[in-house]
Amino acid sequence: MNERKEIAYRGLKLRKASDGDGRSIEGVAVPFGDIYNDPWDGAETFDRDTVFENADTAKLCYQHGELIGRITNAEPQTDGLHITAHISDTQRGRDVVALLRDGALDSLSVGFVPIEDETDKQGVTHRRRVRLLEVSVVSWPAYEAAKITSQRAADGTHEKVSETGNQKGTSMDNDEITEKLNGIMD
């Protein structure tokens, strides 16, 4: 049984899960409202009402090239498109898990086909409807707020804790985090 307890504290989301395999990740694949200035196509943004078609069949890739797993859930929230994904037990998957654990990788990016766009007076393309092909674990995201927010530990008792999405939080030391986690476990 997967028991989850969560607490939000000034922009931080802390969670304890009762099971995990070290290969499950969560994050913000596309932050809403941020503008990316593409050197070839100009400025673009995804709005809160953007429709992501085929999110249920999108793949998890490494650096937009190599398939490493699958998206198990994708849902728009107020700050962006949040995903949960499972990294497969392949050599590249194990490498990615190690890089995530070491903090060398921490970002996401999306591969998509635009279906419906609108351009505003400032020349910014607003993606209204896209076909989501893949979400990639990447070194350098187009959108700075496209971050992995947690990686479930193999022992199921610890998850990576990071600031979520576009929120700016107050930092806490390890003792404060432990205290908050213990409080939600009671």
VEXGU-624817 format. One line per 3 residues: number of its first residue (from 1); their letters; for each residue x negated, y, z negated of N, C-alpha, C. Coordinates in steps of 0.02 Angstrom, whole numbers, plus 50000, padded with zeros to 5 digits. Example, Ala and Ser with C-alpha at 12.3 -4.5 7.8 and 13.67 -1.06 7.14 Angstrom:
BEGIN
1> AS> 49340/49716/49610/49385/49775/49610/49340/49835/49610; 49358/49888/49646/49316/49947/49643/49355/50002/49606
This chain:
BEGIN
1> MNE> 49958/49941/50000/50000/50000/50000/49956/50062/50000; 49972/50111/50041/49933/50172/50045/49967/50226/50004; 49940/50240/49946/49968/50291/49903/49928/50355/49911
4> RKE> 49964/50410/49926/49930/50474/49936/49955/50524/49885; 49908/50561/49858/49925/50616/49815/49885/50676/49840; 49918/50734/49844/49886/50793/49871/49895/50852/49824
7> IAY> 49848/50898/49828/49854/50961/49793/49824/51015/49839; 49857/51071/49844/49830/51127/49882/49808/51179/49832; 49749/51206/49841/49723/51255/49794/49684/51307/49834
10> RGL> 49713/51365/49842/49681/51422/49875/49647/51403/49940; 49684/51371/49984/49657/51355/50050/49623/51288/50055; 49612/51255/49999/49581/51189/50000/49636/51136/49993
13> KLR> 49628/51082/50028/49674/51026/50020/49633/50968/49993; 49652/50944/49935/49618/50888/49904/49665/50829/49906; 49638/50771/49923/49681/50713/49928/49643/50652/49904
16> KAS> 49679/50607/49873/49652/50543/49854/49694/50491/49889; 49663/50445/49923/49698/50391/49957/49677/50326/49925; 49723/50280/49919/49707/50217/49886/49676/50167/49933
19> DGD> 49675/50181/49998/49639/50136/50042/49605/50177/50097; 49555/50147/50128/49518/50181/50181/49464/50137/50207; 49441/50152/50266/49389/50111/50297/49330/50152/50320
22> GRS> 49329/50217/50304/49275/50260/50325/49280/50283/50397; 49331/50259/50433/49336/50276/50503/49401/50314/50520; 49435/50338/50470/49495/50378/50481/49479/50451/50469
25> IEG> 49499/50494/50516/49486/50565/50509/49550/50604/50519; 49551/50665/50492/49606/50712/50501/49575/50779/50518; 49612/50819/50554/49586/50885/50569/49634/50927/50610
28> VAV> 49612/50989/50623/49649/51035/50665/49618/51032/50734; 49654/51001/50781/49628/50993/50849/49632/51058/50888; 49686/51095/50878/49697/51159/50912/49725/51209/50861
31> PFG> 49687/51261/50844/49715/51313/50800/49761/51359/50841; 49817/51376/50812/49864/51420/50846/49844/51493/50836; 49850/51532/50890/49838/51604/50886/49766/51626/50897
34> DIY> 49718/51581/50895/49649/51599/50907/49639/51607/50983; 49594/51651/51002/49581/51662/51073/49511/51637/51089; 49507/51596/51142/49443/51572/51168/49430/51605/51234
37> NDP> 49372/51636/51241/49353/51668/51303/49312/51621/51346; 49346/51584/51388/49314/51536/51433/49276/51575/51487; 49212/51560/51495/49172/51598/51544/49195/51589/51616
40> WDG> 49231/51536/51632/49254/51523/51700/49327/51545/51711; 49369/51531/51662/49441/51542/51671/49469/51601/51633; 49429/51635/51592/49453/51691/51553/49481/51670/51486
43> AET> 49513/51716/51452/49537/51705/51384/49600/51663/51384; 49604/51617/51334/49663/51576/51326/49679/51568/51252; 49741/51552/51238/49763/51539/51170/49821/51489/51171
46> FDR> 49829/51455/51115/49886/51410/51105/49930/51442/51053; 49994/51449/51067/50042/51478/51020/50076/51424/50980; 50110/51445/50926/50145/51397/50882/50197/51356/50918
49> DTV> 50225/51383/50972/50277/51347/51008/50251/51308/51069; 50185/51301/51074/50157/51261/51129/50181/51189/51123; 50201/51160/51179/50223/51090/51181/50164/51048/51205
52> FEN> 50148/50996/51166/50094/50950/51183/50125/50884/51206; 50129/50875/51271/50156/50812/51298/50104/50758/51293; 50127/50696/51287/50085/50636/51285/50036/50635/51225
55> ADT> 50052/50672/51172/50009/50670/51113/50006/50600/51084; 50059/50561/51094/50062/50493/51067/50018/50444/51106; 49993/50463/51164/49949/50419/51203/49879/50448/51212
58> AKL> 49866/50506/51182/49800/50538/51188/49747/50494/51154; 49687/50497/51180/49631/50457/51155/49585/50499/51111; 49545/50466/51071/49493/50498/51032/49427/50486/51067
61> CYQ> 49391/50539/51082/49328/50534/51119/49271/50567/51081; 49211/50554/51104/49151/50586/51077/49124/50633/51131; 49120/50697/51116/49093/50748/51161/49128/50749/51228
64> HGE> 49192/50736/51230/49233/50736/51291/49212/50683/51342; 49173/50633/51320/49151/50585/51370/49167/50513/51353; 49146/50491/51295/49150/50420/51278/49208/50406/51231
67> LIG> 49249/50358/51250/49306/50337/51208/49279/50307/51143; 49304/50331/51086/49282/50304/51022/49340/50282/50977; 49402/50294/50998/49458/50274/50955/49524/50299/50981
70> RIT> 49571/50306/50934/49639/50325/50954/49667/50376/50905; 49712/50416/50932/49748/50464/50890/49808/50426/50861; 49813/50426/50795/49869/50390/50763/49927/50436/50746
73> NAE> 49915/50501/50744/49969/50549/50731/49946/50618/50756; 49992/50654/50786/49979/50723/50807/50042/50762/50795; 50036/50815/50755/50095/50855/50741/50077/50928/50732
76> PQT> 50117/50971/50765/50107/51043/50756/50126/51064/50685; 50083/51104/50654/50098/51135/50590/50091/51210/50599; 50098/51249/50547/50098/51322/50556/50032/51349/50582
79> DGL> 49976/51317/50565/49911/51343/50585/49881/51309/50647; 49911/51254/50670/49883/51222/50729/49909/51151/50738; 49883/51118/50789/49899/51048/50802/49854/51005/50759
82> HIT> 49883/50971/50710/49845/50928/50664/49847/50857/50691; 49790/50823/50685/49787/50754/50708/49760/50709/50653; 49779/50646/50657/49748/50592/50618/49724/50543/50670
85> AHI> 49664/50517/50661/49635/50472/50711/49596/50416/50677; 49588/50362/50715/49550/50305/50691/49492/50294/50739; 49432/50291/50712/49372/50279/50751/49359/50204/50754
88> SDT> 49353/50177/50815/49344/50105/50825/49276/50081/50801; 49272/50018/50784/49211/49987/50759/49168/49964/50819; 49139/50015/50853/49092/50004/50908/49026/50037/50888
91> QRG> 48974/50026/50926/48910/50058/50908/48918/50134/50908; 48949/50162/50959/48957/50235/50961/49003/50258/50904; 49055/50219/50890/49099/50236/50834/49062/50238/50769
94> RDV> 49020/50188/50756/48980/50187/50694/48932/50246/50692; 48903/50264/50749/48858/50322/50752/48896/50386/50734; 48956/50394/50761/48997/50453/50747/49016/50456/50673
97> VAL> 49035/50399/50645/49052/50396/50573/48992/50418/50531; 48932/50395/50548/48872/50414/50511/48859/50489/50518; 48867/50517/50578/48856/50588/50588/48908/50630/50551
100> LRD> 48970/50607/50548/49022/50640/50509/49005/50639/50435; 48986/50580/50411/48970/50572/50340/48911/50617/50320; 48862/50625/50366/48804/50666/50352/48817/50741/50362
103> GAL> 48876/50759/50388/48893/50828/50399/48866/50857/50464; 48836/50815/50506/48809/50839/50570/48863/50853/50620; 48918/50817/50617/48977/50830/50659/49034/50851/50613
106> DSL> 49072/50903/50634/49128/50925/50593/49183/50959/50634; 49181/50954/50700/49227/50992/50741/49265/50950/50791; 49319/50978/50816/49362/50945/50866/49372/50990/50926
109> SVG> 49389/50960/50982/49405/50996/51043/49455/50954/51082; 49494/50985/51125/49545/50948/51162/49532/50950/51237; 49550/50895/51269/49552/50891/51342/49625/50889/51361
112> FVP> 49646/50933/51406/49717/50938/51423/49725/50960/51495; 49785/50951/51520/49805/50975/51586/49859/51028/51574; 49847/51090/51596/49899/51141/51587/49960/51126/51631
115> IED> 50019/51133/51602/50081/51123/51640/50118/51189/51648; 50121/51228/51594/50155/51292/51597/50116/51344/51557; 50100/51400/51589/50062/51454/51557/50096/51520/51568
118> ETD> 50080/51569/51526/50100/51638/51536/50039/51681/51521; 50030/51734/51559/49975/51780/51548/50003/51846/51523; 49975/51870/51467/49999/51933/51438/49965/51993/51471
121> KQG> 49983/52053/51449/49956/52115/51478/49881/52123/51469; 49854/52090/51418/49782/52093/51405/49743/52041/51446; 49779/52001/51484/49747/51950/51526/49735/51884/51490
124> VTH> 49763/51875/51431/49755/51813/51393/49807/51762/51417; 49784/51703/51435/49828/51650/51455/49855/51614/51393; 49921/51612/51387/49954/51578/51332/49977/51509/51357
127> RRR> 49949/51457/51329/49968/51389/51348/50036/51374/51318; 50086/51364/51360/50154/51351/51336/50169/51276/51334; 50145/51240/51384/50156/51168/51388/50093/51137/51419
130> VRL> 50066/51086/51385/50006/51051/51411/50016/50976/51404; 49981/50939/51446/49978/50866/51437/49913/50852/51401; 49918/50827/51340/49858/50813/51299/49829/50746/51322
133> LEV> 49767/50748/51345/49733/50687/51368/49691/50656/51312; 49653/50699/51277/49608/50674/51226/49591/50728/51176; 49572/50705/51117/49542/50748/51066/49472/50720/51055
136> SVV> 49423/50764/51056/49354/50742/51048/49322/50768/50984; 49282/50725/50954/49237/50745/50901/49177/50777/50936; 49163/50840/50920/49111/50877/50957/49063/50913/50910
139> SWP> 49006/50931/50938/48957/50971/50902/48977/51045/50900; 49002/51070/50957/49019/51141/50963/49089/51149/50992; 49138/51168/50952/49206/51174/50977/49217/51240/51013
142> AYE> 49266/51241/51058/49285/51304/51091/49315/51351/51038; 49358/51323/50996/49390/51362/50943/49356/51346/50877; 49329/51398/50844/49291/51388/50782/49332/51353/50728
145> AAK> 49397/51365/50726/49440/51336/50673/49462/51265/50689; 49439/51237/50744/49457/51167/50762/49409/51121/50724; 49427/51105/50663/49382/51069/50618/49412/51004/50593
148> ITS> 49368/50957/50577/49387/50896/50543/49394/50915/50469; 49451/50900/50441/49464/50920/50371/49453/50864/50321; 49454/50801/50345/49439/50746/50299/49419/50683/50336
151> QRA> 49379/50644/50302/49359/50578/50326/49368/50531/50268; 49411/50482/50276/49425/50436/50222/49365/50391/50210; 49345/50385/50148/49287/50346/50128/49302/50271/50132
154> ADG> 49251/50232/50142/49258/50159/50147/49285/50128/50083; 49268/50158/50025/49293/50130/49962/49363/50154/49946; 49390/50200/49986/49459/50222/49977/49469/50268/49918
157> THE> 49416/50289/49885/49425/50330/49825/49401/50401/49835; 49372/50418/49893/49346/50485/49902/49356/50506/49974; 49375/50567/49983/49379/50594/50050/49337/50657/50054
160> KVS> 49311/50670/50113/49276/50732/50124/49324/50789/50111; 49302/50839/50077/49344/50896/50061/49315/50956/50097; 49357/50992/50134/49334/51052/50168/49391/51102/50171
163> ETG> 49374/51164/50189/49426/51214/50200/49468/51192/50258; 49532/51205/50254/49577/51185/50308/49588/51241/50357; 49586/51223/50420/49605/51267/50474/49583/51339/50468
166> NQK> 49630/51385/50476/49615/51456/50477/49615/51487/50407; 49627/51448/50356/49632/51475/50289/49562/51487/50260; 49555/51540/50222/49493/51554/50187/49507/51543/50113
169> GTS> 49469/51500/50082/49482/51484/50012/49426/51508/49967; 49437/51504/49903/49387/51518/49854/49349/51454/49842; 49283/51458/49839/49244/51397/49830/49250/51371/49758
172> MDN> 49245/51306/49751/49247/51273/49686/49186/51228/49681; 49159/51221/49621/49104/51175/49613/49131/51104/49605; 49086/51055/49605/49107/50984/49602/49148/50968/49540
175> DEI> 49132/50999/49483/49169/50985/49422/49242/51009/49428; 49252/51068/49459/49320/51093/49469/49359/51048/49516; 49327/51025/49569/49360/50980/49617/49379/50915/49583
178> TEK> 49333/50886/49545/49346/50824/49509/49404/50833/49461; 49405/50889/49425/49459/50903/49378/49526/50906/49414; 49529/50940/49471/49591/50945/49509/49614/50876/49535
181> LNG> 49567/50837/49560/49583/50770/49584/49609/50725/49527; 49576/50729/49470/49598/50689/49413/49668/50710/49391; 49684/50775/49398/49749/50800/49379/49805/50772/49422
184> IMD> 49791/50762/49487/49843/50735/49531/49850/50660/49525; 49800/50628/49496/49803/50555/49489/49843/50534/49427; 49852/50581/49381/49888/50565/49318/49963/50562/49329
